[in-house]
Amino acid sequence: MTTYDPNNIFAKILRGEIPCEKVFEDEDTLAFMDVMPQAEGHVLVIPKLGARNIFDVPAGVLSTLILRVQKLARAVKAAMGADGLTVNQFNEPAGGQSVFHIHFHVIPRWDGVALRPHSGKMADPAVLKAYAEKIRAALAADS
């Protein structure tokens, strides 16, 4: 098992060293817009505890995290008017993981619309902010 790197990009976001467009935050979890989205409204959900992936995260943290993923999934689907939703979680390079801090992708989907490839191209921050505002409003309405 490989160790957790406290200098990964998500750890830096948690420490405030790198900005993000926050959608949701509580004492255990942070959700923010993916800067390289595969669809409009693509959100990442991470625990505040540093854990590399599903093999390393304590069960209690994972339990809380998946409940937050569900909460965000409902809000993302409603806010974006999506027909459905894809939730992805990758582990280790062979499993597709590229940022080694456990995280879930919450990706809204529409019938007949394919996901964009993960090209490395960053989205317009103003567009991400507008999507985040819609999702935050959906979260507030669901409270």
C-alpha positions in Angstrom: 0.0 0.0 0.0 1.3 3.4 -1.0 1.3 6.2 1.6 -0.7 9.4 1.5 1.0 12.4 0.0 0.0 15.5 1.9 1.1 17.7 -1.0 -1.5 16.4 -3.5 -3.7 19.0 -5.1 -6.8 18.2 -2.9 -4.8 18.5 0.3 -3.6 21.9 -0.9 -7.2 22.9 -1.6 -8.2 21.8 1.9 -5.4 23.9 3.3 -6.5 26.9 1.2 -3.3 27.0 -0.8 -5.1 26.5 -4.1 -8.6 28.1 -4.7 -11.7 26.1 -5.6 -15.3 26.9 -6.3 -16.9 25.4 -3.2 -20.4 23.9 -3.4 -20.7 22.4 0.1 -18.6 22.2 3.2 -19.1 20.8 6.7 -16.7 19.7 9.4 -15.9 16.4 7.6 -16.4 17.0 3.9 -15.7 19.5 1.1 -17.4 19.5 -2.3 -16.3 21.7 -5.1 -16.6 22.1 -8.9 -14.2 20.0 -11.0 -12.0 22.5 -13.0 -11.7 20.0 -15.8 -15.4 18.9 -16.0 -16.6 16.0 -18.1 -20.1 17.6 -18.0 -21.7 20.8 -16.9 -22.1 20.7 -13.1 -19.4 18.1 -12.4 -18.6 18.1 -8.7 -15.9 16.5 -6.6 -16.6 15.3 -3.0 -13.7 14.7 -0.7 -13.2 14.0 3.0 -11.2 16.5 5.0 -9.2 13.6 6.4 -6.2 12.7 4.3 -6.6 9.3 2.9 -5.2 8.0 -0.4 -8.2 6.0 -1.6 -10.9 3.5 -0.6 -8.3 1.1 0.8 -7.0 3.6 3.3 -10.0 5.6 4.4 -11.4 4.7 7.9 -14.9 3.2 7.7 -16.5 6.0 9.7 -15.1 8.6 7.4 -16.3 6.6 4.3 -19.7 6.3 5.8 -20.0 10.0 6.3 -18.5 10.7 2.9 -21.0 8.5 1.0 -23.9 10.2 2.7 -22.5 13.6 1.5 -22.1 12.2 -2.0 -25.8 11.2 -1.9 -26.8 14.7 -0.7 -24.7 16.3 -3.5 -26.0 13.9 -6.1 -29.6 15.0 -5.4 -28.7 18.6 -5.5 -26.6 18.4 -8.7 -29.3 16.4 -10.5 -31.9 18.9 -9.5 -29.8 22.1 -10.1 -28.6 21.0 -13.5 -32.0 19.5 -14.7 -30.1 16.3 -15.5 -31.8 13.1 -16.6 -29.5 11.0 -14.5 -26.2 11.0 -12.8 -22.9 9.1 -12.8 -20.9 8.7 -9.6 -17.3 7.6 -10.0 -14.6 6.7 -7.6 -11.1 5.5 -8.8 -8.4 3.7 -6.8 -4.7 3.6 -7.8 -3.3 4.3 -11.2 -4.5 1.0 -12.7 -8.0 1.9 -11.5 -7.9 5.3 -13.1 -7.0 7.4 -10.0 -4.9 10.4 -10.8 -5.3 12.5 -7.7 -4.3 10.4 -4.6 -6.8 11.8 -2.1 -10.0 9.7 -2.0 -12.7 11.5 -3.9 -16.0 10.9 -5.6 -17.0 12.4 -9.0 -20.7 13.5 -9.1 -21.5 14.0 -12.8 -24.9 15.0 -14.1 -26.0 13.2 -17.3 -28.5 13.9 -20.1 -30.0 11.4 -22.4 -28.0 11.2 -25.7 -25.1 13.3 -24.4 -21.7 11.7 -24.0 -19.3 12.6 -21.3 -16.4 14.8 -22.5 -13.0 13.2 -22.3 -10.8 14.3 -19.4 -8.6 16.5 -21.6 -6.8 18.6 -19.1 -8.5 21.8 -20.4 -9.7 24.0 -17.5 -13.2 25.4 -17.6 -14.1 29.1 -17.4 -14.2 30.0 -13.7 -17.2 32.2 -14.3 -19.1 29.2 -15.7 -18.1 27.0 -12.7 -19.2 29.7 -10.4 -22.7 29.9 -12.0 -23.1 26.1 -11.8 -22.0 26.2 -8.2 -24.5 28.9 -7.4 -27.3 26.7 -8.9 -26.1 23.7 -6.9 -25.9 25.6 -3.6 -29.4 26.9 -4.2 -30.6 23.3 -4.7 -28.9 22.3 -1.5 -30.6 25.1 0.4 -34.0 24.2 -1.1 -33.5 20.6 0.0 -32.7 21.5 3.6 
